[in-house]
Amino acid sequence: MSASVGIDLGTTFSAVAYVDPKTRLPKIIPNREGRNLTPSVIQFLNGEEIFGGEAEDAFNAGEENCVATFKREMGEEKPFCCIDGKPYSSEELSAKLLRRLKEDAEAALGEPIKDAVITVPAYFYSKQREATLRAAQTAGLKVKKLIDEPNAAAMTYGLNCWRENANILVYDLGGGTFDVTLVHMGKDGELATVATRGNHTLGGRDWDARLQEILIERFEEETGLDLREDREARFMLGGMAEEVKKELSAPNMESVKVVAKFPEYGKATISATRAEFEERTVDLLSRTGALCLAVLEEAGLAKEDVADVLLVGGSTRMPQVKAYLEKLFGKPPLSRVNPDEAVALGAAIQASKENESYVSLSVAVVDGKKTTDRSGIQLTSASKAVKAEKNLGNVGLLSLRETTAHAMGVVAVDKDNDRYYNEIVIPANHPRPVRAAKKFRFFPSPNGDNELAIYVLQGDDESPLNCQITSKYVASGIRYAKENAALGVVIRVQYSYDENGIVRVQARQDDSNVDLPIRKESLPSDLSAFGRPVSAAQNAKGAKGSIAIQGVGAQSLAHKYKAVTFSNVKWQKYDAVASHPSGAMFGEPSVHVVAEDKRIEFHGYNVSEMDEGVQYEIEPDDSFVIECDVDTSTIQPHPGGSLNISLGLIEAQLTENGGSFLISGKRVAQVGSRFHLRMSLSEGGKYEVAVDGKVVGEEFKASKRNVVVRFGFVHEDHYCKLLSHAYVSDISMSHAAASDGEESSEAETWDD
Ligand code: AMP
């Protein structure tokens, strides 16, 4: 027999739990001291590593060679501490603690641990999650999944108190981190994370620091002595402040007196009141409140739509936290789970489940703005009745769908080629695991190795320097294509945000279905260049370590290009035509389509049939709206050049003066050279065309399969010498969520 366990690897305490096979309920596994919680403290003594109560006592007594709160620096490369001349990273210390937790749990259960679900703060970045995974592997643990702490707590809560249709805000204030997560309880047991925010340097320790200041001031008032610069005194004050904080948090405790005694400073009796403690820390609470409101805004909900606020984390024991949240939400928050154990219990529930498979990115475009499509999660506004609370009985029904905590982007060069910006590949708060790819233009050099630097960003901000620059990858082996020298090549970059919140990067060239070789490199120490204009060196074609370029830099190139980002868009190439059937030869570049985010331009020469443009094949469940401003006045010269727009059912062949729209061969509208076109296909197969705001035709098509949207050229009988700059702009397309189940975790699976 072997067990699957859940481990809460906490900043201050850790805990291990499992699901009892008889009751199908989660249970804490006590450590070798018989305690449910193991302090996250290690003491190094005479070559031995000491854990548990003994290590905690030694740490509190200020003994040397003790380490605590190392989780705060998880993922940092620099050592967390140096003991007996040996440096230890947070990851190494966590591995030691995890090994101890594993040994204790195996001894208590009397069986080996098969695998484990380990919890991390929701706001942990990819590199902190990777470090957690490596620490677990070093400890000999097979990790089934990492899950976010608030989600684990919500599962524990949901087990006993399921409320169908309820939006629950999980407020998790621990010793070193703060996370706020909105979860939705759907049908029995179906729990989904909707949005999450947090600050991984805000926690109980910040409250301790404020209390420390109060104690220092009091000591100074009593003795005239200033302790601020004394390291040893400050260390002692740290422990004292936490004790005073806990005492002040007890019911009806308005003030606390302590005898403070410091070597070389003597002693004094000092006191702190709850009122002044609360006053000095009110800004910290406001910071948590602002993040709560940000989460609601992200979810599109009002405060009234929150059915309950659930308190998790040791610091929520401070009475001011409850009072603040009651004022903010107009109802008292719930303290219905044990804040110290709920996370481990939830991890144990998850450990008893199978892992999720990948979904495709699902993005809706509303009013031209891309947002995460949450059509899968029916959020409940206050008006929809939240069903009465019930006990699910056992873990069987519970399932969890987690989301991405951060947007993931790549450092790219903007279309004017003068600025670096964050091109988001996966938005924040999207169900995970998820994978998505974007296209970037790159200019290889004819000689030399062509390499592309991909800087991975976590965060929403447009400026790379306001995001976390988490890692650097270098894709190599990019092929130079002489015939495409002017336009460069397209590199598709794919991010896979896995079930653990860890991001994997892949790259492919043009239509290849083989990944480019990719290696991870350490980040340069100085990244400030991303805040400055793009340098000429970085712009040079094929420069080693170039950044994905989306605009074309060199003056001689007339066209700016950015790959269109609608899902399933397929570019039709027109490379083959160098001469026309008439025998005319053309030294010009072949026809191409130039697309920017909201604007598609058609540039061309020598076109003989419609086989170039944007083509989009509609899936049966799709719906879309395409809106564009069309200007055909620059089609030149005439006669002969024309722009064709086709949408399966609609046809238009336009010259520089405009032309007619036909539906099923029937003319429905006459347009001049400039007009606004709106085409939509909605559920049920209703297809509607509007020109300049007026509906000119509608049809129903029972099956949407094989309807093809196409913008491109047509020129059948004549050739034209120069056909350029007919363009459509302001295209917005809302595309329904891609179907589930088509994805696998295979490396070959690409989403673009
Ligand atoms: P956690 O990371 O969830 O284990 O929370 C640890 C934090 O909770 C530390 O900052 C503790 O000081 C704080 N904490 C624990 N118990 C209390 C209490 N009774 N009152 C106030 N803070 C507490």
Boltz pocket constraint, residues with backbone or C-beta under 6 A from the ligand:
constraints:
  - pocket:
      binder: B
      contacts: [[A, 10], [A, 11], [A, 12], [A, 13], [A, 173], [A, 174], [A, 175], [A, 176], [A, 203], [A, 204], [A, 205], [A, 242], [A, 245], [A, 246], [A, 247], [A, 249], [A, 312], [A, 313], [A, 314], [A, 315], [A, 316], [A, 317], [A, 318], [A, 339], [A, 340]]
      max_distance: 6.0
